[in-house]
């Protein structure tokens, strides 16, 4: 025979359960704007029945228990989002950096290297057609100086962009360390709660957010362990494990796209860090192409210019300053011999005022294929260079747009599964309220029957 | 599909910001007038534009070279014209000198005039062009080419060609080395004077007139050469100007915005933006809470 208080217990278990449901619904509503929040729900289960003898053996339910409070989350979608966020972070960093680089080239237009190169050859054509003219000599000097300024200037601008990328890389590594530390800390707190038997839903939401942010920085992989903690690795590097947070290497090698520390080097293939390393390698390649261009230009111009004899009888001079080994674009300037008095400029090998043969050859250099430039002319090489940079940026942009669209789609799906819908929660709230009212009424009736029972004994 | 509240707001806001950014882009294209601002807008177009601009710049330079060359050739033509007139005058004097009936005084008078004409010949031989360069000195354009020494005209210049670059890889000669042969003409005049002194009208008739005619023909040939060069240069200049204009049009096609098209796009973008704003203001109003009582 079960106790008269049995019914009271059943009803009060219902009240407790529905109270929790209302609480959790309230929690969902309170967090409707929280980024990364997954809606939670209470899982109820009928309590284990009691077996009693009443005429024969019967099984009597004991009410309702809360089996768990769960968050509604699709971990598959989370994994998908990690890889998409990593792609997008990489493409975005690469696009932003390379777009700025193409901006400093100032092409097509009158302010870039290609216009100065054209003017340079034009100035030799003018001098060839009037070798005795001092005005044309000054023209050649000015055009040479303009070309030198623009080439040096572009080299410096590439350098500034590279430095900017490098400082962004350092910043990203710091961000990575900060997220890694946060995740390790959350791991510890989640483990404590999980061991005690509870589901650490809100902490897990925070950890998921941190993991997503980390994925945007580098292409990390996660692994869930039984005690509720996760391990995180970045290719060959372990970032978070049961021991705790590890130090992210602060050294890097842009050419190989790796992080480097005393113990070895680790690939970074995605995320903002991967994109920045890639872009930095790209800028270094552009710099080296500019250097090749500059060195070949110095050599070719000087080779043609050197047999020239000026009015003072000097010969064997350089037009552009050069040295062995060559210094590329960083040091592109007029040779001191040609930078001074314009009458020092030679136009032909004989030194006669009407001899413009060398000036003519320099004007014709415009159309000569250069073996050092893969058989292209100087103009051809440079316009190809401009197109290459343009294609790099344009391709990255369209890939970026696609990955943004995919990320939006994944986020939509995640929202659909885990997002709080106010209408949903309001409807639930009404339901749980009605349930609570019913349970309260049941409780008051059980109370009444208990009173009636006790009333018999009076 | 289950719709969460934040998805509703996010998707409306997303549409607004997307249409807004397209609207701003359309605005910028109209105000800058350019559709190719950076190489990534059209990489192959950018490469074309870079090359085309340089070709155009070189064509413009050739145009300037041609203008300067035409100046030099025109000066030369004027000098040759003067020389031709001078020789014709000498020819007239020679015909008089060849006539047996010319008196001794008359011959002396002719000799005086021929001496003056010789001085003029030297001046013409040392003519300078628009930049002060000597026209008949070959490449030694800063040194006076002709000097009178011991009653002969001595040439101090050289026989090399002066040229101007007037087309890719091609030059036009500005001078005619070796002609006119001023020294030979001076010599012919000197001989004529000696015939006049000696009263040798037969020699004048046989030698001088023949020599003068040959010189006159040679000078006229040279004038013809110079004249045809001037004509050729004028033709080349016209062609190159037309090519340069064509290139400007082609470059503009690649780089510049078609205004009519850009304005249409702008209006479309504006309409889309307005529509997104309106839909957002409507869509945000609906909620279950409006219908729950109590």
Interface residues (C-beta under 8 A of the other chain):
Chain A: X32 X33 X99 X102 X103 X105 X107 X108 X110 X114 X115 X117 X118 X119 X121 X122 X125 X126 X128 X129 X130 X132 X133 X348 X350 X352 X353 X354 X355 X356 X360 X363 X364 X366 X367 X379 X380 X382 X383 X384 X386 X387 X388 X389 X390 X391 X392 X393 X394 X397 X408 X412 X415 X416 X417 X418 X419 X420 X421 X422 X423 X424 X426 X427 X430
Chain B: X1 X2 X3 X4 X5 X6 X7 X10 X11 X14 X36 X38 X39 X40 X41 X42 X43 X44 X46 X47 X48 X49 X50 X51 X53 X54 X57 X58 X60 X61 X62 X64 X65 X68 X69 X131 X133 X137 X138 X139 X140 X141 X142 X158 X160 X162 X163 X164 X165 X166 X168 X169 X171 X255 X287 X288 X289 X292
